Amino acid sequence: MPEDFHLASEFSRDSLWLADWPLCQLRLQNDANYPWLILIPRRPDLVEIIDLSAADQQQLCVESAHLARFLREKFSAKKLNIAALGNMVPQLHIHHIVRYEDDLAWPAPVWGKHQARPYNEVELARMMQKLEGLGAPDKMF
């Protein structure tokens, strides 16, 4: 991890580290209501995607698409919600949320609908098993 990269405390509190990819840290949001992963570019002081270099923007796109394809296939998603909001936590991060017509918030956005429900031990083990095989994409440059 670059020495000058610091993870916002909210991510440490509300999500679990899964892997460091070529550009991003991959984290699992600790909310068993939805399969929800987050990509956080490991660069300092980023707020918007346009704050990344052109090469890093392309790498972010590669990593996001790689994650989205995996989630759609492995979780049989009805819809993927992919967003870089940052209204509450300004550090650049991209949410990847698997949505189903019978999930708690459907068809509305997940934010503010229901309180997060942390994974219990069994649910977390099941989720980690589903995420097996999610390797890092190749680095473009």
TARAVEN-V900035 format. One record per residue. RES is the residue in one small letter. OMEGA is omega in whole degrees, -180 to 180 (none if undefined). Layout:
BEGIN
RES/OMEGA + RES/OMEGA
END
This chain:
BEGIN
m/178 + p/-176 + e/-175 + d/176 + f/177 + h/179 + l/176 + a/-175 + s/179 + e/179 + f/177 + s/-178 + r/-168 + d/-178 + s/-177 + l/177 + w/175 + l/-175 + a/168 + d/177 + w/-177 + p/179 + l/-167 + c/165 + q/178 + l/-178 + r/175 + l/176 + q/-177 + n/179 + d/-176 + a/177 + n/-176 + y/165 + p/-168 + w/179 + l/-176 + i/171 + l/180 + i/178 + p/-178 + r/177 + r/-177 + p/167 + d/178 + l/176 + v/-177 + e/177 + i/-179 + i/175 + d/177 + l/172 + s/180 + a/179 + a/179 + d/175 + q/179 + q/179 + q/177 + l/179 + c/179 + v/-177 + e/179 + s/179 + a/178 + h/179 + l/-179 + a/178 + r/179 + f/-178 + l/-180 + r/-178 + e/-172 + k/-176 + f/180 + s/-176 + a/169 + k/-179 + k/172 + l/173 + n/-180 + i/-173 + a/172 + a/-176 + l/176 + g/179 + n/-179 + m/179 + v/-172 + p/179 + q/-177 + l/177 + h/-178 + i/177 + h/174 + h/-174 + i/177 + v/-178 + r/177 + y/179 + e/180 + d/177 + d/-172 + l/-173 + a/-174 + w/-1 + p/-178 + a/173 + p/-177 + v/-174 + w/174 + g/-179 + k/-176 + h/177 + q/177 + a/177 + r/-177 + p/177 + y/167 + n/-175 + e/-179 + v/180 + e/-180 + l/178 + a/178 + r/179 + m/-180 + m/177 + q/179 + k/-178 + l/176 + e/-179 + g/176 + l/177 + g/179 + a/172 + p/178 + d/173 + k/-176 + m/-172 + f/none
END
